Amino acid sequence: MKILLVGEYSRLHNSLKEGLEAIGHQVTIIASGDYFKNYPADIKLHRSFDKGLGRKIKIAVYKLFKKDITSILLIKQAFKYKNLLKNHDVVQLINERALGAQPKDEQKLIRFLKEHNSKLFLLCCGTDYLSVKYAYDKNFRYSILTPFFKGKVTPKEYNNVLSYIKPTYLNHHQFVYKNIQGVIASDMDYHLPMKDHPNYLGLIPNPINTDKISYTENPVNDKIIIFHGINKANFYKKGNDFFEEALKVIKDKYPNKTEIIISENVPYNEYINSYNKAHILLDQIYAYDQGYNALEAMAKGKVVFTGAETEFLDYYQLKEDEVCVNTLPNVDYLVEKLSWLIENPEKITEIGKNARKFIEKNHDYREVAQLYIEKYRSEI
C-alpha cells in the first residue's frame, strides 16, 4: 500500500511508518514537528509568527481581521507539496486538526486529500471533540479537565482544551467525520469515549520500535534516580503539580537514598536520552492508559508512574503494579508508591523487566503496523 500519514505529536506516526515499511509498504509523513518537540517528517512544515514580535503581529492581525496568519501560511506550505499528497491508498490524520491549523484552514487540506486519494482515516489519540466532551461531562473518574473543575486553572488558561467543545469546533468535528472512512483509538483514554460511536473501528495499541529502544537492566547500586520531565504548557493538564509536591516529600524523607532529575521543555531527541540512568520516571496523572512517552520509557525497562487504571488492567489481563504504577491525583498516594519502591528496590528490577516484556508483546511496531493494514483493508 501507498500510505500518507498527516501530522505528528508523539512519535506515533514515525514508529507506525517504520513498522509499515518493515512489512513492505510505502509511507510518507507530512507534519510540522509539534513545536519544541521537533519530531521528524518526510515533508516538514514550519510554523511562523509563533514567537516574539511575530506572535504580537499575529495577535494584532487576528484582532483586526479574524485571520490566523500562522494557520494560513502552514496550509499554504502544505499545498506546495500537493503532488506528493495525491494518489495514496490510505491517508491517516493523527487528529481532527492534524497540522494544528485553524479548522477552516484544515478543512481546505482535508477536502484536497479526500478528492485525490482513495480512503481517509482518523486517529483518536489526543484532544478532540469527543474525548474532551466525554471528560467535560465527567464520564471519567478524573481527566485532563479535573484541574479546570478544581479551579487550578482559569477558562482562559485552558482555552486550548475547552475550545474543542465550542460550536465552531463542533462544526469542524462533524465535517471531518463526514469525510473519513473510520476512526482508530490508540489507548483506553480514547477507546472509552469512542466505543459506542458508529465510525469507531476499534483500538490499536501505540507502535513502539523496540529495535531502536534498548532495554538495559538498571539495578539499584546506590541511590534510586527519579526523573520528572515537564512540558510547561501542559503543567496542570499532566498533573505535574502533584508530582512536584510528592517529590518534595520524598526528597526530605529519603535524602541519602534518592536523586531527582527534572527536565523542562526539551526536544524529543534530547528527552528520550535524558532519563537513561533513571530507575523511575514520572509521566502523567490524569490517564487511564499509557501515552507514548510512558511506553518508550517502559521499553527501556523503567518503572513508569502513569495511567494504569482498572480498565487498562482488565483489557490486557494484568495485575496492579505489574508493568507500571498507576497514578492518582493524590500526593499521599504518590508518596506511598514511591516509598514502597525505594524501600523495596528489587521491585524496580522486577517491574522494569515486566514492562519491557509487555511492550514487546503488545506494542511491537511491526505487529501493530499489520493491525493497521488489516483495519485499512477491511474498510477498503
BELLIN-V781180 format. One record per backbone hydrogen bond with DSSP energy under -1.0 kcal/mol. NH is the residue of the N-H (numbers start at 0). CO is the residue of the C=O. E is the energy in kcal/mol with one decimal. If there is no record, write none. Layout:
NH_CO_E / NH_CO_E
This chain:
2_25_-3.2 / 3_89_-2.6 / 4_27_-3.2 / 5_91_-3.2 / 6_29_-3.4 / 14_10_-2.4 / 15_11_-2.5 / 16_12_-2.4 / 17_13_-2.1 / 18_14_-2.1 / 19_15_-3.0 / 20_16_-2.9 / 21_17_-1.7 / 22_18_-1.0 / 23_20_-1.6 / 24_19_-2.3 / 25_0_-2.6 / 27_2_-2.0 / 29_4_-2.3 / 30_42_-2.1 / 36_33_-1.7 / 37_34_-1.2 / 38_32_-2.1 / 42_28_-2.6 / 44_30_-2.9 / 54_50_-1.4 / 55_51_-1.5 / 56_52_-2.4 / 57_53_-2.4 / 58_54_-2.4 / 59_55_-2.1 / 60_56_-2.6 / 61_57_-2.4 / 62_58_-2.3 / 63_59_-2.0 / 64_60_-3.1 / 65_61_-2.2 / 71_67_-2.4 / 72_68_-2.4 / 73_69_-2.0 / 74_70_-2.0 / 75_71_-2.0 / 76_72_-2.2 / 77_73_-1.8 / 78_74_-2.0 / 80_77_-1.6 / 81_78_-1.6 / 83_80_-1.9 / 86_115_-3.0 / 88_1_-1.9 / 89_1_-1.6 / 90_118_-2.4 / 91_3_-2.8 / 92_120_-2.7 / 93_5_-2.4 / 99_96_-1.2 / 105_101_-2.7 / 106_102_-2.4 / 108_104_-1.3 / 109_105_-2.6 / 110_106_-2.5 / 111_107_-1.6 / 112_108_-2.8 / 113_109_-2.7 / 114_110_-2.1 / 115_111_-2.1 / 117_87_-2.7 / 120_90_-3.2 / 121_181_-2.1 / 122_92_-2.4 / 123_183_-3.0 / 131_127_-2.3 / 132_128_-2.6 / 133_129_-2.2 / 134_130_-1.8 / 135_131_-3.1 / 136_132_-2.2 / 137_134_-1.7 / 138_133_-2.1 / 145_142_-1.9 / 148_144_-2.6 / 149_145_-2.3 / 150_147_-1.3 / 151_146_-2.6 / 157_153_-1.7 / 158_155_-1.3 / 160_157_-1.4 / 161_157_-2.7 / 162_158_-2.4 / 163_160_-1.6 / 164_161_-1.7 / 165_162_-1.3 / 169_165_-2.3 / 170_166_-2.0 / 171_167_-1.3 / 172_168_-2.9 / 173_169_-2.4 / 174_170_-2.0 / 175_171_-2.7 / 176_172_-2.3 / 177_173_-1.3 / 178_175_-1.3 / 180_119_-4.3 / 182_198_-2.5 / 183_121_-2.5 / 184_201_-1.9 / 185_123_-1.5 / 189_186_-1.6 / 190_186_-2.2 / 191_187_-2.2 / 193_189_-1.2 / 194_190_-1.9 / 196_193_-2.7 / 199_196_-1.7 / 200_182_-3.3 / 203_184_-2.7 / 207_362_-3.3 / 209_207_-1.5 / 211_208_-1.2 / 215_299_-1.5 / 223_256_-3.3 / 225_258_-2.9 / 226_279_-3.0 / 227_260_-2.8 / 229_262_-3.7 / 233_230_-1.8 / 234_231_-1.4 / 237_233_-2.4 / 239_234_-2.4 / 241_238_-1.0 / 242_238_-1.3 / 243_239_-2.7 / 244_240_-1.9 / 245_241_-2.3 / 246_242_-2.5 / 247_243_-1.6 / 248_244_-1.5 / 249_245_-2.4 / 250_246_-2.6 / 251_247_-1.6 / 252_248_-2.5 / 253_249_-2.9 / 257_253_-1.2 / 258_223_-2.2 / 260_225_-3.0 / 262_227_-2.0 / 264_229_-2.6 / 267_36_-2.0 / 270_266_-2.7 / 271_267_-2.8 / 273_270_-1.1 / 275_272_-1.1 / 277_274_-1.6 / 278_224_-2.5 / 279_224_-2.2 / 280_302_-2.5 / 281_226_-2.9 / 282_304_-2.5 / 284_237_-2.2 / 286_284_-2.0 / 294_290_-2.0 / 295_291_-2.2 / 296_292_-1.9 / 297_293_-2.5 / 298_294_-2.1 / 299_295_-1.1 / 300_297_-1.2 / 301_296_-2.2 / 302_278_-2.4 / 304_280_-2.8 / 305_324_-2.4 / 308_287_-1.5 / 312_308_-2.5 / 313_309_-2.9 / 314_310_-1.8 / 315_311_-2.1 / 317_312_-2.4 / 321_318_-1.8 / 324_303_-2.7 / 326_305_-1.6 / 329_327_-2.7 / 333_329_-2.1 / 334_330_-2.7 / 335_331_-2.3 / 336_332_-2.4 / 337_333_-2.6 / 338_334_-2.6 / 339_335_-2.2 / 340_336_-1.6 / 341_337_-2.5 / 342_338_-2.5 / 346_343_-2.3 / 348_344_-1.1 / 349_345_-1.9 / 350_346_-2.9 / 351_347_-2.1 / 352_348_-2.1 / 353_349_-2.2 / 354_350_-2.6 / 355_351_-1.8 / 356_352_-2.0 / 357_353_-2.4 / 358_354_-2.2 / 359_355_-2.4 / 360_356_-2.1 / 361_357_-2.6 / 362_358_-2.6 / 364_207_-1.6 / 367_363_-2.8 / 368_364_-1.8 / 369_365_-1.9 / 370_366_-1.5 / 371_367_-1.9 / 372_368_-2.3 / 373_369_-2.4 / 374_370_-2.0 / 375_371_-3.1 / 376_372_-2.7 / 377_373_-1.9 / 378_374_-1.5 / 379_375_-1.9
